[in-house]
Amino acid sequence: MNLINENYNWFNANRDTIIYRHHRELALITGKQVKGYFVSDKNALDYALSHNMQYGSFIIQPCLTEQEETVYIY
């Protein structure tokens, strides 16, 4: 399984805990850990790149419920 899937699966398993305090923020996740919460994807991406994170090793995940995420992806 690739790192993107591993990070998403970790987020999904911990979704309720994460969105409890960070609903509608964007979580930067790498190594199955949240490295920060951001208000825009640009801020999250800038942070990741400034900390030498390689593309494909992290995700920027909206902190939404499963129902909200379905609408967001659509």
N, CA, C and O atoms as a GROMACS GRO file, in nm:
protein
  296
    1MET      N    1   0.085  -0.118   0.000
    1MET     CA    2   0.000   0.000   0.000
    1MET      C    3   0.090   0.124   0.000
    1MET      O    4   0.192   0.127   0.068
    2ASN      N    5   0.051   0.225  -0.075
    2ASN     CA    6   0.136   0.343  -0.081
    2ASN      C    7   0.111   0.434   0.039
    2ASN      O    8   0.014   0.417   0.113
    3LEU      N    9   0.201   0.531   0.057
    3LEU     CA   10   0.194   0.620   0.173
    3LEU      C   11   0.067   0.704   0.176
    3LEU      O   12   0.014   0.732   0.283
    4ILE      N   13   0.020   0.745   0.061
    4ILE     CA   14  -0.102   0.825   0.056
    4ILE      C   15  -0.220   0.745   0.113
    4ILE      O   16  -0.296   0.796   0.196
    5ASN      N   17  -0.234   0.622   0.069
    5ASN     CA   18  -0.342   0.536   0.121
    5ASN      C   19  -0.325   0.508   0.269
    5ASN      O   20  -0.422   0.509   0.344
    6GLU      N   21  -0.202   0.483   0.313
    6GLU     CA   22  -0.177   0.458   0.455
    6GLU      C   23  -0.216   0.579   0.539
    6GLU      O   24  -0.279   0.564   0.643
    7ASN      N   25  -0.179   0.699   0.494
    7ASN     CA   26  -0.213   0.820   0.568
    7ASN      C   27  -0.364   0.845   0.569
    7ASN      O   28  -0.419   0.885   0.671
    8TYR      N   29  -0.430   0.820   0.457
    8TYR     CA   30  -0.575   0.838   0.452
    8TYR      C   31  -0.645   0.736   0.542
    8TYR      O   32  -0.738   0.772   0.616
    9ASN      N   33  -0.602   0.612   0.537
    9ASN     CA   34  -0.663   0.509   0.622
    9ASN      C   35  -0.645   0.543   0.769
    9ASN      O   36  -0.736   0.521   0.850
   10TRP      N   37  -0.529   0.596   0.805
   10TRP     CA   38  -0.504   0.638   0.944
   10TRP      C   39  -0.600   0.753   0.980
   10TRP      O   40  -0.661   0.752   1.087
   11PHE      N   41  -0.612   0.851   0.890
   11PHE     CA   42  -0.705   0.961   0.915
   11PHE      C   43  -0.846   0.907   0.935
   11PHE      O   44  -0.915   0.945   1.030
   12ASN      N   45  -0.889   0.820   0.848
   12ASN     CA   46  -1.025   0.766   0.854
   12ASN      C   47  -1.048   0.692   0.986
   12ASN      O   48  -1.157   0.702   1.044
   13ALA      N   49  -0.948   0.619   1.034
   13ALA     CA   50  -0.961   0.547   1.160
   13ALA      C   51  -0.967   0.643   1.280
   13ALA      O   52  -1.021   0.609   1.385
   14ASN      N   53  -0.910   0.762   1.264
   14ASN     CA   54  -0.904   0.860   1.372
   14ASN      C   55  -0.989   0.984   1.345
   14ASN      O   56  -0.978   1.085   1.414
   15ARG      N   57  -1.074   0.975   1.245
   15ARG     CA   58  -1.153   1.089   1.198
   15ARG      C   59  -1.230   1.158   1.310
   15ARG      O   60  -1.222   1.280   1.324
   16ASP      N   61  -1.304   1.083   1.390
   16ASP     CA   62  -1.388   1.144   1.493
   16ASP      C   63  -1.306   1.228   1.591
   16ASP      O   64  -1.345   1.338   1.627
   17THR      N   65  -1.193   1.176   1.633
   17THR     CA   66  -1.107   1.248   1.727
   17THR      C   67  -1.050   1.374   1.662
   17THR      O   68  -1.045   1.480   1.725
   18ILE      N   69  -1.009   1.362   1.538
   18ILE     CA   70  -0.948   1.476   1.468
   18ILE      C   71  -1.050   1.586   1.444
   18ILE      O   72  -1.022   1.703   1.472
   19ILE      N   73  -1.166   1.551   1.392
   19ILE     CA   74  -1.262   1.657   1.358
   19ILE      C   75  -1.331   1.716   1.480
   19ILE      O   76  -1.392   1.823   1.472
   20TYR      N   77  -1.322   1.649   1.593
   20TYR     CA   78  -1.382   1.702   1.714
   20TYR      C   79  -1.330   1.843   1.744
   20TYR      O   80  -1.407   1.930   1.783
   21ARG      N   81  -1.200   1.865   1.727
   21ARG     CA   82  -1.140   1.996   1.757
   21ARG      C   83  -1.101   2.075   1.633
   21ARG      O   84  -1.071   2.194   1.642
   22HIS      N   85  -1.102   2.012   1.517
   22HIS     CA   86  -1.050   2.078   1.397
   22HIS      C   87  -1.146   2.068   1.278
   22HIS      O   88  -1.103   2.063   1.163
   23HIS      N   89  -1.275   2.065   1.306
   23HIS     CA   90  -1.375   2.052   1.201
   23HIS      C   91  -1.359   2.164   1.098
   23HIS      O   92  -1.347   2.281   1.132
   24ARG      N   93  -1.359   2.125   0.974
   24ARG     CA   94  -1.349   2.213   0.857
   24ARG      C   95  -1.210   2.274   0.835
   24ARG      O   96  -1.194   2.359   0.747
   25GLU      N   97  -1.111   2.233   0.912
   25GLU     CA   98  -0.974   2.274   0.885
   25GLU      C   99  -0.913   2.169   0.792
   25GLU      O  100  -0.976   2.068   0.761
   26LEU      N  101  -0.790   2.193   0.749
   26LEU     CA  102  -0.718   2.097   0.666
   26LEU      C  103  -0.603   2.041   0.748
   26LEU      O  104  -0.524   2.115   0.805
   27ALA      N  105  -0.595   1.910   0.754
   27ALA     CA  106  -0.488   1.843   0.828
   27ALA      C  107  -0.379   1.799   0.732
   27ALA      O  108  -0.406   1.739   0.628
   28LEU      N  109  -0.255   1.831   0.768
   28LEU     CA  110  -0.140   1.782   0.693
   28LEU      C  111  -0.094   1.656   0.765
   28LEU      O  112  -0.051   1.660   0.880
   29ILE      N  113  -0.102   1.542   0.695
   29ILE     CA  114  -0.075   1.413   0.758
   29ILE      C  115   0.039   1.344   0.684
   29ILE      O  116   0.037   1.331   0.561
   30THR      N  117   0.138   1.300   0.759
   30THR     CA  118   0.248   1.221   0.706
   30THR      C  119   0.293   1.125   0.815
   30THR      O  120   0.291   1.159   0.934
   31GLY      N  121   0.334   1.006   0.776
   31GLY     CA  122   0.377   0.908   0.875
   31GLY      C  123   0.270   0.874   0.976
   31GLY      O  124   0.300   0.846   1.092
   32LYS      N  125   0.145   0.878   0.933
   32LYS     CA  126   0.030   0.848   1.019
   32LYS      C  127   0.026   0.942   1.139
   32LYS      O  128  -0.010   0.901   1.250
   33GLN      N  129   0.065   1.069   1.117
   33GLN     CA  130   0.059   1.172   1.221
   33GLN      C  131   0.015   1.303   1.158
   33GLN      O  132   0.048   1.334   1.043
   34VAL      N  133  -0.061   1.379   1.234
   34VAL     CA  134  -0.097   1.514   1.190
   34VAL      C  135   0.020   1.606   1.222
   34VAL      O  136   0.063   1.616   1.338
   35LYS      N  137   0.072   1.673   1.121
   35LYS     CA  138   0.184   1.766   1.141
   35LYS      C  139   0.136   1.908   1.162
   35LYS      O  140   0.212   1.993   1.209
   36GLY      N  141   0.010   1.935   1.128
   36GLY     CA  142  -0.046   2.067   1.150
   36GLY      C  143  -0.184   2.078   1.090
   36GLY      O  144  -0.226   1.995   1.009
   37TYR      N  145  -0.253   2.182   1.132
   37TYR     CA  146  -0.387   2.213   1.081
   37TYR      C  147  -0.381   2.350   1.015
   37TYR      O  148  -0.315   2.441   1.066
   38PHE      N  149  -0.448   2.365   0.903
   38PHE     CA  150  -0.438   2.486   0.822
   38PHE      C  151  -0.574   2.530   0.772
   38PHE      O  152  -0.668   2.451   0.766
   39VAL      N  153  -0.583   2.658   0.735
   39VAL     CA  154  -0.709   2.711   0.683
   39VAL      C  155  -0.714   2.705   0.530
   39VAL      O  156  -0.821   2.723   0.472
   40SER      N  157  -0.601   2.681   0.466
   40SER     CA  158  -0.601   2.670   0.320
   40SER      C  159  -0.503   2.561   0.276
   40SER      O  160  -0.405   2.531   0.345
   41ASP      N  161  -0.532   2.502   0.160
   41ASP     CA  162  -0.442   2.400   0.108
   41ASP      C  163  -0.307   2.460   0.070
   41ASP      O  164  -0.205   2.392   0.080
   42LYS      N  165  -0.305   2.585   0.028
   42LYS     CA  166  -0.179   2.650  -0.006
   42LYS      C  167  -0.089   2.661   0.117
   42LYS      O  168   0.030   2.634   0.109
   43ASN      N  169  -0.146   2.700   0.231
   43ASN     CA  170  -0.068   2.708   0.354
   43ASN      C  171  -0.013   2.572   0.395
   43ASN      O  172   0.102   2.561   0.436
   44ALA      N  173  -0.096   2.470   0.383
   44ALA     CA  174  -0.053   2.334   0.418
   44ALA      C  175   0.058   2.287   0.324
   44ALA      O  176   0.157   2.229   0.369
   45LEU      N  177   0.042   2.311   0.196
   45LEU     CA  178   0.144   2.269   0.099
   45LEU      C  179   0.274   2.346   0.120
   45LEU      O  180   0.382   2.287   0.115
   46ASP      N  181   0.265   2.475   0.142
   46ASP     CA  182   0.386   2.555   0.169
   46ASP      C  183   0.460   2.501   0.291
   46ASP      O  184   0.583   2.491   0.291
   47TYR      N  185   0.385   2.467   0.396
   47TYR     CA  186   0.446   2.411   0.517
   47TYR      C  187   0.517   2.279   0.484
   47TYR      O  188   0.632   2.258   0.523
   48ALA      N  189   0.447   2.190   0.414
   48ALA     CA  190   0.504   2.059   0.381
   48ALA      C  191   0.634   2.074   0.302
   48ALA      O  192   0.734   2.010   0.333
   49LEU      N  193   0.632   2.159   0.201
   49LEU     CA  194   0.750   2.174   0.118
   49LEU      C  195   0.864   2.243   0.192
   49LEU      O  196   0.981   2.212   0.170
   50SER      N  197   0.830   2.338   0.280
   50SER     CA  198   0.935   2.406   0.357
   50SER      C  199   0.998   2.314   0.461
   50SER      O  200   1.106   2.343   0.512
   51HIS      N  201   0.931   2.202   0.492
   51HIS     CA  202   0.985   2.104   0.585
   51HIS      C  203   1.034   1.979   0.511
   51HIS      O  204   1.045   1.870   0.569
   52ASN      N  205   1.064   1.996   0.384
   52ASN     CA  206   1.126   1.892   0.299
   52ASN      C  207   1.045   1.764   0.290
   52ASN      O  208   1.102   1.656   0.275
   53MET      N  209   0.913   1.775   0.297
   53MET     CA  210   0.829   1.658   0.275
   53MET      C  211   0.818   1.635   0.125
   53MET      O  212   0.795   1.729   0.049
   54GLN      N  213   0.833   1.513   0.084
   54GLN     CA  214   0.829   1.478  -0.057
   54GLN      C  215   0.685   1.453  -0.102
   54GLN      O  216   0.605   1.393  -0.029
   55TYR      N  217   0.653   1.499  -0.224
   55TYR     CA  218   0.522   1.467  -0.280
   55TYR      C  219   0.501   1.316  -0.274
   55TYR      O  220   0.593   1.239  -0.302
   56GLY      N  221   0.381   1.275  -0.238
   56GLY     CA  222   0.349   1.133  -0.228
   56GLY      C  223   0.370   1.076  -0.089
   56GLY      O  224   0.331   0.962  -0.062
   57SER      N  225   0.432   1.156   0.001
   57SER     CA  226   0.455   1.108   0.137
   57SER      C  227   0.359   1.170   0.237
   57SER      O  228   0.363   1.137   0.356
   58PHE      N  229   0.272   1.260   0.190
   58PHE     CA  230   0.179   1.327   0.280
   58PHE      C  231   0.047   1.349   0.210
   58PHE      O  232   0.037   1.342   0.087
   59ILE      N  233  -0.056   1.378   0.291
   59ILE     CA  234  -0.185   1.418   0.236
   59ILE      C  235  -0.228   1.546   0.306
   59ILE      O  236  -0.190   1.572   0.420
   60ILE      N  237  -0.308   1.623   0.238
   60ILE     CA  238  -0.374   1.739   0.296
   60ILE      C  239  -0.522   1.704   0.296
   60ILE      O  240  -0.588   1.704   0.192
   61GLN      N  241  -0.572   1.673   0.414
   61GLN     CA  242  -0.705   1.614   0.428
   61GLN      C  243  -0.802   1.711   0.493
   61GLN      O  244  -0.776   1.758   0.604
   62PRO      N  245  -0.915   1.741   0.428
   62PRO     CA  246  -1.018   1.820   0.494
   62PRO      C  247  -1.074   1.744   0.614
   62PRO      O  248  -1.102   1.625   0.605
   63CYS      N  249  -1.088   1.812   0.725
   63CYS     CA  250  -1.141   1.751   0.848
   63CYS      C  251  -1.293   1.760   0.846
   63CYS      O  252  -1.353   1.849   0.905
   64LEU      N  253  -1.352   1.665   0.777
   64LEU     CA  254  -1.496   1.660   0.757
   64LEU      C  255  -1.549   1.525   0.798
   64LEU      O  256  -1.475   1.426   0.800
   65THR      N  257  -1.678   1.520   0.831
   65THR     CA  258  -1.742   1.391   0.857
   65THR      C  259  -1.746   1.313   0.725
   65THR      O  260  -1.724   1.370   0.618
   66GLU      N  261  -1.775   1.186   0.734
   66GLU     CA  262  -1.784   1.106   0.611
   66GLU      C  263  -1.893   1.158   0.519
   66GLU      O  264  -1.876   1.160   0.397
   67GLN      N  265  -2.005   1.201   0.576
   67GLN     CA  266  -2.114   1.255   0.495
   67GLN      C  267  -2.070   1.385   0.425
   67GLN      O  268  -2.096   1.404   0.306
   68GLU      N  269  -2.004   1.472   0.498
   68GLU     CA  270  -1.957   1.598   0.438
   68GLU      C  271  -1.850   1.573   0.333
   68GLU      O  272  -1.846   1.641   0.231
   69GLU      N  273  -1.764   1.476   0.358
   69GLU     CA  274  -1.656   1.446   0.264
   69GLU      C  275  -1.713   1.396   0.132
   69GLU      O  276  -1.660   1.429   0.026
   70THR      N  277  -1.817   1.318   0.137
   70THR     CA  278  -1.880   1.268   0.014
   70THR      C  279  -1.926   1.385  -0.073
   70THR      O  280  -1.906   1.384  -0.194
   71VAL      N  281  -1.986   1.484  -0.012
   71VAL     CA  282  -2.030   1.603  -0.086
   71VAL      C  283  -1.908   1.681  -0.136
   71VAL      O  284  -1.909   1.730  -0.249
   72TYR      N  285  -1.804   1.694  -0.053
   72TYR     CA  286  -1.683   1.768  -0.088
   72TYR      C  287  -1.614   1.707  -0.210
   72TYR      O  288  -1.569   1.780  -0.299
   73ILE      N  289  -1.605   1.576  -0.214
   73ILE     CA  290  -1.539   1.507  -0.325
   73ILE      C  291  -1.621   1.516  -0.452
   73ILE      O  292  -1.565   1.531  -0.561
   74TYR      N  293  -1.752   1.507  -0.438
   74TYR     CA  294  -1.839   1.510  -0.554
   74TYR      C  295  -1.821   1.642  -0.627
   74TYR      O  296  -1.886   1.666  -0.729
   0.00000   0.00000   0.00000
